[in-house]
Structure formats: structure tokens, C-alpha cells
Amino acid sequence: MALTQQQRVELSSLVGDRRVDAVVAGRARMVLWRDEGHSAEEVAALAGVSRPTVNTWVRRYHACGMAGLADRPRPGKPAEVPGSVRARILALTRMTPPAVTGLTHWSSRELANYLARHEDIRVSHNFIADLWRQHGLAPHRSGTFKLSRDPAFADKVVDIVGLYLDPPDGAVVLCVDEKTQVQALDRTQPLLPIDFDRSEKRTHDYVRHGTTNLFAALDAATGQVTARCFPKRRGSEFLTFMKTVAAAYPDRELHVIVDNLSTHATDEVKAWLAANPRIVFHFTPTGSSWLNMIEIWFGIITRQAIRRGTFTSVTRLTRAINDYVTAWNTNAKPFVWTATPSEILAKVRWVHTEVRKLLTNNEK
């Protein structure tokens, strides 16, 4: 029985969704392969299963739809696992694997093997994976964090957030920074555009055609962005860019939020600021560039215009960036900052406490 267009789209979305169990996604893929004209033997070879298995899942899908790809409840009482074993699994999961394992993080199979070898606890890796899901644990994932050690952290947070929430009357608040070393990447083969039930595809390898440095200033009140690309990022380029930005706001008091990069505080920049008292720099705390809202915009342009782009030269990359900025400014909207300084400082104190607890627990 041939699949309808809607069925193919539903199955393709199941295959491409990382939140879907890999086993279920594999069954959906087998149904799609059969619909594409592959024989059961060919699908079995592609999926690494037997031919009867392929026929079973194709038959169950046509009989029950998407629900047919899920496992049916198995008869019999499930095996009981003592609470002490569950607690031990959860405790080990929340710790760095022992040095004897040579691992940086646990997988369900590695943890099952470790328990069997070293603690005479025998449970399946499927049980461990289910237990992780129940408790929201995903040791294969990792994130990043950064706690500022700036002694003036609190004062700077109050200063910068105060500009967002209650800017001085008649003043302009600008968020300024640079996105450095933006690469002009060209794929080794042509891009395959999006098509019905098929995502865009590009080769994994690429050719580098040079880099550029994107300087940008975000008007916190309007969302308008002033941007310019330079081949290098030095104090001279930063000062040239700031003079351009300042010229766009003549006779206005400017409060400029920047990070602590050395190019933002060269002798030439300091002399220019002294000669233009209407312009005031506000420096973010060390390691806290997240306070600068231009970083939000950098993330947006990276996702929407740069990361998936194909550029045969730096000139084409620069043109694409300029086109994006122009399009952005035609319908610019400001980012709305809602967190107060007291809320931020309270959360930072809580994070410091939690980090100390995690480090202490991991040492036990």
C-alpha cells in the first residue's frame, strides 16, 4: 500500500526529530524505504535487521498508523529493582565516572557494565535509560557556565541594567561589540535546496575564503543596528566604527555598553572620549558579555544568515551581512529587558551556592 504525501511527511518528521526514540525512528525509516521501492531484503540490509522484522513494522504501520510503530505492552509483571540499586544508579549518574573507567561521562551501557563489573549490580542499559528519563537526567549532554570574578560585578550590573530599564531622558543607549573572524565558507559541492519532505542538504566539507570582523551597534530603544565589516579588529578599527556611530546621533548623549576588550580602551579611544564628553562608555563585568544585548543580535544573524550560508569570497559574505542588516532595520524591534538588578544578583548568588554544592558532592 503506497503512502500518502501526509504520511510521508509525518514519518520523515519522526525520523528527523532527535526527541524521538531512536528505535521508533528506525522503524519509521524502514516504512519509508519500503515505500520508496526498496525490497524487504534491501531494507533489512540497510537497517541491520531481518526481513521478517521489516515486514512486521510495515504491516503494523499500515494497520495502526504511527501508533503501530510503538512497542506494545509486554505481558507479565516487570522485574523489581530494589530502591537501593535505583539510588546507586542515580548517585553514580550525578558524579564524574571513576578514573578507572577512563570516561568523561556515562552512557547507559557503560554504566550498566561498570555496575556489573565493580559492584555486582546487574541491570539492563534500558532500565538505566528509563530511570534517567524519569528523573530528567541526560549525562550525554553538556553545557557551559561562567561565573564572573569581577570585584565590581554588582555595581556594573546595576549600572548597565539601569540603562536598559530606566535610560536617561533624551539619551541613546547603544550596545556595541565585534563578532570576530566570521568565515566565508564555500561548500565543495552545490547546496541541495529544501524540497517536499526533504530538508536542505550540504556537504560536510568546505573551502575557506578568508574572514571578516563584524562591528555592530544596537540601539536599545529602537532595535536599529549599525554595522560595518573590517578585515582586522584593532583599536583603530573600533575607533573608526565608533566615530561613524556617533555621527549618526549628533548632539545626543550616548551611553555605550561594551565589554572589557583591550581595543575598547586604547589611548586613542580614551582621548576621543575625553574630547567628546557626551559619549560615555559602560563596561560589562569581566566574563559577563551576556549583559550586552548586541550578543543576542549576533546570535540571530549567525543562525539566520551566516552559519548555513555559502560564500565564495569575503566580499560575498560582507554583502550578505549588509543585506541582512538592511532587512533587519526595515522592521526592527527592540529587545525587552525584564530582569531587575536585584533579581540577577540573587540568581548569581544562588548559582554560586549550587556550584559549590555540586563540586563538594562530586569530590565525595
N, C-alpha and C positions, 0 to 999 in steps of 0.2 A: 504494500500500500504506500503510494507516494505521499510525502509530507506536503502540507500546505505552506505557503510563504510565512504565515504567522507561526506555525510550528517550528520552522527552521530558525526564525528569529529568536524564539523562546529558548530553543536548545542551544543556539550559539551564545546567547547571553549567559546561559548556565555554564557553558564551557569556559567563558572568559571571566567569570566572577570569582575572584580569589576567596571570597567568603563562603563559597560553596564547597562542600566536602569533595576532596579530590576523587574519591571512588565514584560518587554520583556524577561528577563532571565527566569521568571516563566513560560511564555508561551512556551519557548523552552524546559523547563524541562517537561512540560505536553506532548509535542510531543514525547520526548524520552521515557517517561514512557509508553505511548501507544505502541510504537514500541517494548518495552521490553516484551509486552504481558499482561500488566495490562488492565483491563476493564475500560470503561469510568467512571463507578461508583467508582472504586478503585482510579483512578487518581483524580477524583473530591474530594474524601475524603482526599487524600494526599495533594492536592493543596489548599483545603479550598474554592472550587468554586462549581458551579452547573455542572451537567452533560452536559447540552447544551453548556455551556461555553467551556468545554473541547473539545467537538465535533467541535465547531466553529473554534478554533485555530488550531486543527489538520487539518481540512478541508482547512483553509486558507493557512496553510503551504504547503500542497501538491499542492495547486493551484498556489501559488505565490512564494514559496520558502522562504528565510529569510525575504524578504520584506513583506511577508504576516503577520509576527508577529508584525509589527509596527502598531501604530494607524493610521487610515485613517483620512484625513482632515474632520473636522466636519462642517456641513452647518451653515449658519447664521453668522452674524457679532459678533466678540468676544466682551465681555463686556469691556467697557472703564474704566480704573482705573486712577483717577486723578494723575497728576505728583507729587502733594504734598504727596499723600499716598505712591507712589513709593519712594520718597525721605525719608520719615519717616521710611519705612521698611529698606532701605539701611543704614540709620543712626543708627537705633537700632541694626542692624546686626553687625556693626563695633564697638559696645560697649559691655562691660560685662553686662549680664542681670541684671536688678534691683534686689536689695536684697529681695524684696517681692516675687520674683518668686522662690527663693531658687535654681536657676540653675547656673551651671558653664559656660554653653554655650547654644546657641539657636539650636533648631531643627525647621523645617518649621512648624510643628504642634504646638509646644509650642509658637512660635512667633505669629502664627495666633490666638491662644487662648488668648494670652496676649493682642493683639491689640483689640480683640473683648470685653474683659472684662474691660480694663482700658482706652482705647482711642476711643471706639465706632467706630473702623475701622473694616469692615468685608470683608475679602478676604480669598480665599481658601489657604490651605497649598501648593497646586500645583502651584498656582500663585507665591507664595513666592519662592518655589524651582526653578521655571523657571527664576525668577528675579535674584536669586543667580547665576544661570548658566550663564546668560547673562553678569553678572559683575565679573565672576570668583571668587565668594565668596563661601567658604566651612567652615562654623563655626564649623562643627563637627570634623574638623581636627585640630591638634595642632602640633607645632614643638618646637624646643629648640634653645636657643641662649645663648651666653656668651660673655660679654664684659670685656676684661682684665683691671684690675685696677693697673697693674704693672707700677710704675713710669718710669721704663726704657724700656717700651714696644717698642717704636720706635727704640731705639738703638739695642735691641735684634733682632727685625725683620730685620733690615739692616744687622746685623751680620750673622744670620742664612740663610737668603735668598741669601746673598752674597756668602756663601759657596756652595749653590746649583747652582747659575748662573755662578760663576767665582771662582772655587776652587783653592787653592794654587797649584802651579806647583809641581808635584810629590807627593802630599799629598793624603790621603784617607779620604773621608768624610763618617762617619758611623752614622746612625740613630738608636738609642738604646732605648728600653723601655721594660716593662714587661706587659704581659696580665695575670692578676691575677685571681685566683680562677676559673680556667677552670674546669667545672664539667664533670665527667664521668657519663653520664645519660644513663640508660638502660630502654627501654620501657617494660611495663608489659606484652605485647603480641608481637608476631613476626611482623616484618615490612612487609607490603604488597608492593611488588615492582611495578614499573610502568608497565602498560600493555596498549594494544591498547585502545585508547580513555578513559583511566583511569589514574589518577595521582597517585603518590606514596602516601600511607596512613600509618599512625602510630597512636598509641593510645595517648590520651592527657595526660595520667598519666604516671609516670615514677618512677624509683628507683634510688637513688643517691648512687654512689660507691666511693665517695671521690673526691678530687680536686687536680689539679696541677697548677704550676705557670710557664708560658712560658716566658722565656727571649729570646729576639731576637735582632739581629743587622743587619741592611740593608746597604749594600754598595751602596751609592747613584749613583756611576758611572756605576756599572755593574748590579745592581738589585739582586746580590747574597745575600743570607740570611744565617747567622749563628744563630742557635737556640739551646736551651737546656732547659729541664724542671727540676724544683726543687720542692720539697714538700713544701718549705717555701719561702717567699720573705723577705729577710733581707739584711742588708748591706754586710754581709759575703757572701751570695749567689751572690749578684750583683758583688762583687769584684772578686769572683771565675770566674764568667762568663766573666768579662772584661779581666781578665788575659788570658783566653782561646782565646778571640777575638784578643787581642793584639799579641798573639803568632802566629796567622795566617797571620799577616802583620809585619814580622820582619824588623827592620831598615827602617820603613816607618813612616813618620809624620802622625799622626792620629788626625783628628778633629771629636770629638764625640758629637752628638746632643742628649741631654737628657732633661727631664723635671725637675721640682723642688722638686721631692720627697726626703724626708729626707735620704733615703737609698742611694741616689746618692752623698751624701756629708758627709758621716761619717768621723770620724778622720782617720780610716784605709784607706778609699778611698783617702782622701786628702794626706796622707803620701805616698801612692802608686803613685799618680800623681806627687808629688814632686820628687820622685825617678825616674820617667820616663818622663822627660820634653818633649819628642817627642809626648806625648799624651796630648791633650788639650780638656777640656770639654766646650761646649757651651750650656747654659741653655735657654730653651724656656721661653717666658714671662709667668707669672702666669696666669693660665686659658687659655692657648693657645697651648695645645698639638697638635692642628691641623697643627702647623708648622713642626711637626716631621713626616717625610714621613713613618716611620715604622707603624704609625697608619693606613695608607692606607693598608699596607700589613696585619695587624691584621684584618681589616675588610674583606679582601679577604679570608683569611684562615678560619675565622669564618663562612662565607657564604658557602664556598665550602667544608669544611672538618669537621667542629665541630658542627654547630647548628643542622644539620639534622642527625648527626651520632648517632649510638647506641653502647655504650661501657659497657662491663660487668665488667670492672675494670680500675683503673688508669693506669695500665700497658698497657692495650689495647689502651687507649686514648693517652698515650705518644707515643706508636708505630705508631699510625695513624698520629700524628703530625710530627714525624720524617720522615715517608714515604712521607708525603706531602711536607716537606721541601726539601727532596732529589729530588722529581719530579719537584718542582719549580726551583731548581738550575740547572737542566739539560737544561732548556730553559728560563733562567732568562732574563728579560729585565728591564732596569731602568725606573723608573717613571720620567717623564719630567716636571720639574717645570718651569712655564712660567711667573707667576706674578712677577712684579718687586716690590721692597720695596715701591716706591712712589705710585704705584697703590694700594697696600694693605693698606697703611696708609690713602690714600684718601678715600677708601671704608669704612674703620673703622670710619673715621670722619663723613662720610655720615650716617652710621648706628647709631652712637651716636645721630645725629640730628633727624633722623626718630624716634628713640625710645623715645626721649623727646617729640616729637610731638604726638605720639600715647598715651603716658601717660597723657599728657595735655588734649587731646581730650576726653579720657576716664573719666577724672575727671569732665568734664562739665555736 
